[in-house]
Amino acid sequence: MLLLALASSGFVLQTLSFALPALSRAWQMPAAAFSITFTLHLLGITLGALAFGRLGDMAGRKSLLLCAMALQAVATLACLACSSPLQLAALRLLAGAGIGGIGANAVALAVELAPRHGRTLWTTLVLGGVALGSSLPAVALQWVGAAADWRFLFTAGGLATLVLLPALALLLPVARAPATTVPHRLASRRRVPRAARAVAPDSHAAALGRLCRFDAGHAPHHQLAAGAAGVGRKCPGARRDADRLDTPGGRRRGAGLGAIVRAFGAAMARPVAADRAVEHGAAGRMGIGRRRT
């Protein structure tokens, strides 16, 4: 289903390119008059990916994917009533926002729903929907003839997206929430232990959550707090280990390795690398504390 969603966005992405010759003849305008339309369309894709991607993190990716598809369908069908390049450019801006929102949330859903060992393969297959959809306008024009009205492709793209909407709403599962997610508002510098207790309110999680204080200000506090809470829930004796590590000597020994790994991750200038570096730094501190106590 996600592949079909991206295929619909790929189709709508190419509608103007393939309809441009017929559109120029119908409106008696040169192709250069539509340059603003292409520019705003690409701008809409960028803005839509940013906006819908962020909203998908907060409100749920499936619902935002459906909203983006509805926007794409309505804006594409509304192009049928256009009579000037400026009107068409405004609607293509909205259609581009829908395309960007579909891409951002569909890829994220593919990653979250795919099995762990086949995640790369499934994500690649879903991304292939864009290429598949982008090739369909040429096939459609070959089938109906090159003299087809320019409205044909816009009608086909809009209606296909509308048909997919109820199918996606019924068949697409809701992505599972990441196991390490904690509300970011609980993960401030001084409230990391409280965030850990919110995930697993037991003494083990609360004790082990104190380790997260030493990473405050460096990277994802909410992930560290959730990890501490998970270990506190699963591992017997976690409170004892946390108490043994929470000593001046244990903090000094562990902070060195943690700082080195954090610095390496930051030097890579990639947020993902920095996140992983902090996680490994925390794990390194725990390992050092166990060996030397």
N, C-alpha and C positions, 0 to 999 in steps of 0.2 A: 504493500500500500504506500509506503514511503517513496518507493521508486516511482510509482505512478504520480504521486504529488510533485516530485521534482521533474518528472516528464512534462506535466502540465505547465510548470513554470518555464521549462526550456522551450516549449511550443510558443507560449505568449512572448517570451524573450525575442523570438525571431519573427513574429508576425509582421511587424512594420518593415523589416528588411526585405521580406519576400513580397509584401504588398505594395512597396514603394513605387514600382513602375506603373502599376494600375492606378495607384492613388495620384501620381503626378499627372497622368492623362486625364483622370476624372476632374481634378481641380485645376488643371492647366497651369501648373506651377513647376519650376525646375526642382530637381532633387535637393539642391542646396538650400532651398527654403525650409526643409525639414531638419536641418542640422540641430536646431535648438531642441527639437523633439527627442532626438537620440541622446543629446547631452543630459537633458532632464531625466530621461529614462534611466540612464546609468547612475545619476545622482540619487534617484529614488531607490535603486537597488541597494546602494551603500547605506542610506539612511534607514531603510527598512530592516536591513540585517542588524544594524546597531540597536534600533528601537525594539524590534520584536524579539531579538535575542536576549536583551536585558529583561524585558517583560516576561519572557518565557522562564527565566530563572526564578522569578518571583511568583508568577501566577500559574505556572504549569505549561509545559511545552505543547501538549496536545491541544489545549484550548487556544493558545496563540497561533499554532499552525492552522487551525480551522479559521481563525479570524483573518490570517494573512491570505488564505485561499479565497475567502469570501471577498476580501478587498480586491484581489487580483481579478476575480470573475466579474464583479460589478464594474470596475474601472475599464476592463477590456470591452465589455458589452456596451458601456456608455460611449465608447469611441465611435460607435456606429452613427451617433447623432452629431458628430463633429462636422464643421464646415470650414475650419481654418486651422493652420498649423499650430497656432497658440492654444486653441482649445484641445487639440490632439496632444500637445506637449504637456498640458496640465494633467490630463487623464493618464498619459503614459508615465508621468511622475508617480501617480498613485499606484498604477499597475506595477511599476518597478519596486515600490515599497512592499507590495505584496509578494513579489518574487524574492526579494531579499529576506523577508520574514519566513517564507517557506523554506528557503535554503538553510537559514540559521537553525531553525527548530527541527527540521527533518533530519539533518545530519546529527544534531545532538540526540534526538530520539533514537536514531540508528545505533549510536554508540551505547546508549543506556539500555536498549532492549536486546542488543546482540549478545549471544553467548560469549563468555569470557575468552575462550580459546579461538573463536572465529570472528572476533570483533573487527579486525582489520579487513577481512574478506567481505563481511556483510556491509561495512561502511563504504567500501569501494564499489560494491554492486549498487548500493543506493545512489551514490554520486553519479553512477553511470546513467541514471534517469535523466539528468540534464542533457547529456549528449544525445540520448534517444529522442527526447522531446524536441530538441533543436533541429533534428533531421526530418521530423514529420511534416513541417510546412512544405518542404520541397516535394515530398511524396504526395501530399494532398493536392498541390498545384499540378503535378504531373498527371494525377488521376482526373481532375475536373477540367484541365486545360489551362494554358497560360493566360487566356483571355478572361478568366474569371474575375468577377467584381472584387474590388479591394476589401469589401466588407466580409467576404467569405471566411478569410482566416481569422479575423477578429471574432466572428460569430462562433466558429468552431472552437477556438481557444477558450472563450468565455463559457460556452455551454459545457464543454468537457470538464472544466473546473467545477462548475455547479453540480454536475453529475457525480463527481468524486467526493464532494463534501459529505453527503449523508453516509456514503460507504466508509469513509475514514472515521466519521463520528461513531459508527457502530462497530467497526472491525478493528480499529487501531487501539491497542491496549494503552493504558496509562503507564508511563515510565515509573519504575520503582525509584523511590527517593534514595540518594546516595547514603551509604551506611555511616559516613563520617560527617554528615551535615548537622551543624548546630546553628541556630539563629545567630547572625553576625552581631546583633545588638547585645547578645550576652557575652561576646568575646572581646570585650575591651581589655585594656592592660591590667586592670585590677579585678576583673570579674571572670577570668579564665577558669579558676577552680569552680565558680558557681555554674559556669556553662557545662563543665564536666559533670557536676552533680545533677544538672537538669537532664542529661542523657541517661545517667545511671545513678540514681540517688542512693548510693550505698557508701559505706565507710571506705572501701577499697578505692573506688573511683575518686572520692574526695581527697584521699591521701595522695594517690598517684597524680591527681590533677595539679598538685603543687609544683610538680616538675615543670609545668608549662610556663610558670612565671618567668623562668630564665630566658625564654624565647620571646618575651613580649617586645613588640616593636620591630621584629625581624620578618615575620611571615605569618601564614594563616593560623591565627590563634585558635579559631574554631575547629580546624582539623586536628590540631594537637590536643585540644581539650577532649574532643570526641574520641580520639585514639586512646587517651589516658582512661577515659570512662569505660571504653570497651575492654581494655586490658584489666581494669579493676573488676569488671563484672565477670570475666571469664577465668582469670588466673587466681587460684587459691594462694593466699599469702602475699597478695600484691601490696597490701598495706604495710606488711613487715618490710618488703623490699623498698618501698617508697621511703619509709622512715630511715632505713639504713643509708639510702642515697641522700636524704635531706640533711646532710651534715656539712660543715664548712669544708672538710677535706674532699668529700665526694663532689661538691659543687665545683671546687677549683679544678679537680682532675677532669671532670666532664666538660666544663665550660671551654677548655682549650680545644678539644677535638670538635666540639659543636661549632665554635667560632671559625675554625679552619674550613670545615665543610660548608658552612653558611657563606663564607667569603668566596669559595670556589663557585658555588651556585650563583651568587650575585654577579660574579665576573662574567658568567655566561650570558648575562643580560637577557635571560628568558624567565618569565614568571614561573613556568612549570619547573624549570631546573631549580629555581630558588626554593619552591615549595618542597620538592623532593629532598633538597639539601638539608632543610631544617628538620624534616622527618628523620633522615638518617643521622643528623647530629643528635637528636634526642635519643635515638636508639643507641648510638655510640656511647652516650653518657651512661645509660643504664647498664650497658655491657661492661664498661670500665669500673663502675661502682661495684658490680657483683664480683669482679675478679679480685679487686684489691681489698674488699672488706672481709 
